């Protein structure tokens, strides 16, 4: 006995026929959308600036912008932080810019020097730090400056030495090497202990260190001269440098409100290493090749353009020492 197809089956056949006769998708339009999201060579942290580990998707959306030059002091953080962020920064009179999420190996001889960076502003999207971003096409020393002679390309220099409160305050948001007297170690936390340091002018600083680092010292360091490497960080609200009109159309070219001038803030020490005595470079690690941006032949050529020929062998970063290994002086 034959069966007549039901209404549902008939409707399904009709929809299938309609789908077969529908016009094809606009492949050209789809390709254009995909291409719009593709990174232009040299314009994203993935290609040039280095991504923070764990980010997803494209790191930046670079807008069309004029090539400009910014002058300021170039610096690289000596220690990696959250998600291995170890920024390369330009400190200008109008604010600071992040140039890279990683150490820039070809420019380490320019650390703590005044430079002129040529490139373009860009707008980050996705996971990014809260700072103005600047893509560097080239960088040169400002007039009157000379490259460092105490480091090779790819090697981070020891940060400036601090002995007084005034010197400490001048290192806001920067790395330092601190020579001081350890006054006390308090707390019974198995992971971290609080420390108090006395600077040469009598000023006191408080910080903390992993208990393991203190236990590795050869003897009780209270009352002894010690070396601390770390970073000065501030609780001061940080205004953002205004974006150029080209990147913020229709928005006023004004920085974020920095807060009241008399709003109290603190400068704090984030200690990373400790050594007995005055030990230059106490526990400073050199960045691994996987942490720096790739030291490719293109980068080697840029090093030679900046500093002259580097020799017949390939340019590489130096081997790192064991992490934060305390040493005695």
C-alpha positions as CSV (number, residue, x, y, z in Angstrom):
1,X,0.0,0.0,0.0
2,X,1.5,3.4,-1.0
3,X,1.6,6.2,1.5
4,X,1.1,9.9,0.6
5,X,3.9,12.1,1.9
6,X,2.8,14.3,4.9
7,X,2.8,18.0,5.0
8,X,6.1,18.1,6.9
9,X,7.9,16.1,4.3
10,X,6.5,18.2,1.5
11,X,7.7,21.4,3.3
12,X,11.1,19.9,3.8
13,X,11.4,19.1,0.1
14,X,10.4,22.6,-0.8
15,X,13.0,24.2,1.4
16,X,15.7,21.9,0.0
17,X,14.8,23.0,-3.5
18,X,14.8,26.6,-2.5
19,X,18.3,26.2,-1.0
20,X,19.6,24.6,-4.1
21,X,18.4,27.5,-6.2
22,X,19.6,30.3,-3.8
23,X,22.5,32.5,-5.1
24,X,25.9,31.7,-3.8
25,X,27.5,33.7,-0.9
26,X,29.4,36.8,-1.9
27,X,32.9,35.3,-1.6
28,X,34.6,38.6,-2.5
29,X,32.8,40.4,0.3
30,X,33.7,37.7,2.8
31,X,37.4,37.8,1.8
32,X,37.4,41.6,2.2
33,X,36.1,41.2,5.8
34,X,38.8,38.6,6.6
35,X,41.5,40.7,5.0
36,X,40.5,43.7,7.0
37,X,41.2,41.8,10.2
38,X,44.6,40.6,9.0
39,X,47.6,42.3,10.5
40,X,49.7,44.5,8.2
41,X,53.4,43.6,8.3
42,X,55.1,45.3,11.2
43,X,52.0,46.9,12.6
44,X,50.9,44.7,15.5
45,X,52.5,43.4,18.7
46,X,52.2,39.9,17.3
47,X,54.6,40.8,14.5
48,X,56.7,43.5,16.1
49,X,55.9,44.3,19.7
50,X,55.5,40.8,21.2
51,X,52.3,39.5,22.8
52,X,51.6,38.9,26.4
53,X,51.3,35.1,26.8
54,X,47.7,34.0,26.9
55,X,46.2,36.7,24.7
56,X,43.7,35.6,22.2
57,X,42.9,36.9,18.8
58,X,44.7,39.8,17.1
59,X,46.6,42.0,19.6
60,X,45.9,45.4,18.0
61,X,43.8,47.1,15.4
62,X,46.1,49.6,13.9
63,X,44.4,52.7,12.6
64,X,45.7,54.8,9.7
65,X,47.9,57.5,11.2
66,X,50.6,59.8,10.2
67,X,54.2,58.8,10.9
68,X,55.5,61.0,13.7
69,X,58.6,61.3,15.9
70,X,58.5,61.2,19.7
71,X,61.5,62.2,21.9
72,X,62.0,60.9,25.4
73,X,63.9,58.5,27.6
74,X,63.9,54.8,26.5
75,X,63.7,52.1,29.2
76,X,63.0,48.4,29.5
77,X,61.6,46.8,32.6
78,X,64.2,44.5,34.2
79,X,61.7,42.0,35.5
80,X,58.8,40.2,33.9
81,X,55.4,40.6,35.5
82,X,51.9,39.2,35.1
83,X,51.6,37.1,31.9
84,X,55.4,37.7,31.4
85,X,54.8,41.3,30.5
86,X,58.2,43.0,30.4
87,X,57.6,46.3,28.7
88,X,59.8,48.6,26.6
89,X,58.8,52.2,27.3
90,X,59.3,55.7,26.0
91,X,59.0,58.4,28.7
92,X,58.2,61.7,27.0
93,X,57.5,65.1,28.6
94,X,53.8,64.5,27.9
95,X,53.5,61.0,29.3
96,X,54.7,57.5,28.7
97,X,54.1,55.1,25.8
98,X,54.5,51.4,25.6
99,X,56.6,50.4,22.6
100,X,56.7,46.7,23.1
101,X,55.3,44.1,25.5
102,X,58.7,42.5,25.5
103,X,62.3,43.7,25.7
104,X,63.5,45.1,22.4
105,X,66.9,43.4,22.0
106,X,68.3,45.6,19.2
107,X,67.8,48.7,21.4
108,X,69.2,47.6,24.8
109,X,72.3,49.9,24.3
110,X,69.8,52.8,24.3
111,X,68.3,52.0,27.7
112,X,68.2,55.0,30.0
113,X,69.2,57.3,27.1
114,X,67.2,60.0,25.4
115,X,66.0,58.9,22.0
116,X,63.9,59.9,19.0
117,X,61.4,57.2,18.1
118,X,59.8,57.3,14.6
119,X,56.6,55.4,14.1
120,X,52.8,55.7,14.6
121,X,50.2,55.7,17.3
122,X,47.9,52.7,17.3
123,X,44.8,51.6,19.2
124,X,45.1,48.2,21.1
125,X,42.1,45.9,21.3
126,X,41.6,42.6,23.0
127,X,43.8,42.0,26.0
128,X,46.1,45.0,26.4
129,X,47.6,47.1,29.2
130,X,46.1,50.5,30.0
131,X,48.7,52.7,28.3
132,X,49.2,54.6,25.1
133,X,50.8,52.4,22.4
134,X,53.3,53.5,19.9
135,X,54.6,51.3,17.0
136,X,58.3,51.9,16.4
137,X,59.6,51.8,12.9
138,X,63.1,53.1,13.8
139,X,64.8,54.7,16.8
140,X,67.9,56.8,17.1
141,X,69.8,58.5,19.9
142,X,68.9,62.2,20.5
143,X,71.6,64.8,19.9
144,X,74.4,64.6,22.4
145,X,73.6,61.0,23.5
146,X,75.9,58.0,23.2
147,X,75.0,54.3,23.3
148,X,75.8,52.4,26.5
149,X,79.2,50.6,26.4
150,X,78.4,48.3,29.3
151,X,75.9,46.0,27.5
152,X,75.7,44.2,24.2
153,X,72.5,44.2,22.1
154,X,70.1,41.8,23.8
155,X,71.6,42.3,27.3
156,X,69.8,44.3,29.9
157,X,71.9,46.7,31.9
158,X,72.0,46.9,35.7
159,X,69.4,49.6,36.8
160,X,70.7,52.8,38.4
161,X,71.8,52.6,42.0
162,X,69.7,54.3,44.7
163,X,70.9,55.2,48.2
164,X,68.6,58.0,49.3
165,X,64.9,58.8,49.4
166,X,65.3,61.5,46.7
167,X,67.0,59.1,44.4
168,X,64.2,56.5,45.1
169,X,61.5,59.0,44.2
170,X,63.2,59.8,40.9
171,X,62.7,56.1,39.9
172,X,58.9,56.2,40.0
173,X,57.6,53.4,37.7
174,X,61.2,52.3,36.9
175,X,63.6,49.6,37.9
176,X,66.4,50.3,40.5
177,X,69.3,48.8,42.4
178,X,69.0,49.7,46.0
179,X,71.9,49.7,48.5
180,X,70.6,49.9,52.1
181,X,70.7,48.4,55.6
182,X,68.2,45.7,56.4
183,X,66.5,46.8,59.7
184,X,64.0,44.1,60.2
185,X,62.3,40.9,58.9
186,X,58.8,40.3,60.3
187,X,56.0,37.9,59.8
188,X,55.8,34.1,59.9
189,X,54.2,33.6,56.5
190,X,55.6,30.5,54.8
191,X,55.6,32.3,51.5
192,X,56.5,35.9,52.1
193,X,57.9,38.1,54.8
194,X,57.9,41.8,55.4
195,X,61.2,43.7,55.4
196,X,62.2,47.2,56.5
197,X,65.2,49.0,54.9
198,X,67.1,52.1,56.0
199,X,68.6,54.2,53.3
200,X,71.8,56.2,53.7
201,X,69.8,59.4,54.5
202,X,67.9,57.6,57.3
203,X,64.7,57.2,55.3
204,X,62.9,53.9,55.8
205,X,61.3,51.7,53.1
206,X,59.0,48.7,53.5
207,X,58.6,45.9,51.1
208,X,58.3,42.1,51.1
209,X,60.3,39.2,49.7
210,X,59.6,35.4,49.3
211,X,60.6,33.6,52.4
212,X,62.8,31.3,50.3
213,X,65.0,34.2,49.2
214,X,65.7,35.2,52.8
215,X,66.3,31.6,53.9
216,X,68.9,31.2,51.1
217,X,71.1,34.0,52.6
218,X,74.3,32.7,54.2
219,X,73.5,34.3,57.6
220,X,70.9,36.5,59.3
221,X,71.0,39.7,57.4
222,X,69.3,42.0,59.9
223,X,71.7,44.9,60.6
224,X,73.7,44.1,57.4
225,X,74.1,46.1,54.2
226,X,72.1,44.5,51.4
227,X,71.4,44.9,47.8
228,X,67.8,44.9,46.5
229,X,66.8,44.9,42.8
230,X,63.2,45.8,42.1
231,X,60.8,48.4,40.8
232,X,59.3,51.6,42.3
233,X,55.5,51.7,41.8
234,X,53.1,54.5,42.7
235,X,49.5,54.6,43.9
236,X,49.2,58.0,42.1
237,X,46.4,58.0,39.5
238,X,48.0,58.0,36.1
239,X,46.5,60.1,33.4
240,X,46.7,58.7,29.9
241,X,48.5,60.7,27.2
242,X,45.8,62.0,24.8
243,X,45.3,60.2,21.5
244,X,45.8,62.1,18.3
245,X,42.6,63.2,16.5
246,X,43.3,60.7,13.8
247,X,42.8,57.9,16.3
248,X,39.9,59.4,18.3
249,X,37.7,61.2,15.7
250,X,35.0,63.3,17.3
251,X,36.5,63.0,20.8
252,X,38.2,65.9,22.7
253,X,42.0,65.7,22.6
254,X,42.3,65.8,26.4
255,X,43.9,63.5,28.9
256,X,42.0,61.6,31.5
257,X,41.5,63.5,34.8
258,X,44.6,62.8,36.9
259,X,42.8,63.5,40.2
260,X,43.4,66.3,42.7
261,X,47.0,67.6,42.9
262,X,47.0,67.2,46.6
263,X,45.5,63.7,46.6
264,X,47.8,61.6,48.8
265,X,49.7,58.8,47.1
266,X,52.6,56.5,48.0
267,X,55.7,55.3,46.3
268,X,56.3,51.6,47.1
269,X,59.2,49.2,46.5
270,X,58.5,46.0,44.8
271,X,61.6,44.0,45.8
272,X,62.6,41.2,43.4
273,X,66.0,40.0,44.7
274,X,68.2,40.4,47.8
275,X,72.0,39.8,48.3
276,X,74.3,40.3,51.3
277,X,76.5,43.3,50.8
278,X,76.7,45.7,47.9
279,X,76.5,43.4,44.9
280,X,76.1,45.0,41.5
281,X,73.5,43.2,39.4
282,X,72.3,41.1,42.4
283,X,70.2,38.3,40.8
284,X,69.5,40.2,37.6
285,X,68.4,37.7,35.0
286,X,69.0,38.3,31.3
287,X,65.8,37.7,29.2
288,X,65.5,34.3,27.5
289,X,65.2,34.3,23.7
290,X,61.6,33.2,24.1
291,X,60.9,36.3,26.1
292,X,62.5,38.9,23.9
293,X,61.1,39.6,20.5
294,X,62.8,37.2,18.0
295,X,66.4,38.2,17.2
296,X,66.0,37.5,13.5
297,X,68.3,38.5,10.7
298,X,66.1,41.6,10.2
299,X,66.7,42.6,13.8
300,X,70.5,41.8,13.4
301,X,70.5,44.2,10.4
302,X,68.8,46.8,12.5
303,X,71.4,46.4,15.3
304,X,74.2,46.9,12.7
305,X,72.4,49.9,11.3
306,X,72.3,51.4,14.8
307,X,75.6,50.4,16.3
308,X,77.7,49.2,13.4
309,X,78.8,45.7,12.4
310,X,78.4,43.1,15.1
311,X,80.9,40.5,13.8
312,X,80.6,37.4,11.7
313,X,78.6,35.4,14.3
314,X,74.9,35.6,14.9
315,X,73.7,38.1,17.5
316,X,72.1,36.3,20.4
317,X,70.9,37.1,23.9
318,X,73.2,36.1,26.7
319,X,72.4,33.1,28.8
320,X,70.4,33.8,31.9
321,X,71.5,33.0,35.4
322,X,69.3,30.9,37.8
323,X,66.2,32.9,38.7
324,X,66.9,35.3,41.5
325,X,69.8,33.4,42.9
326,X,71.0,35.3,45.9
327,X,74.7,35.9,46.1
328,X,76.9,37.2,48.8
329,X,79.3,40.1,48.6
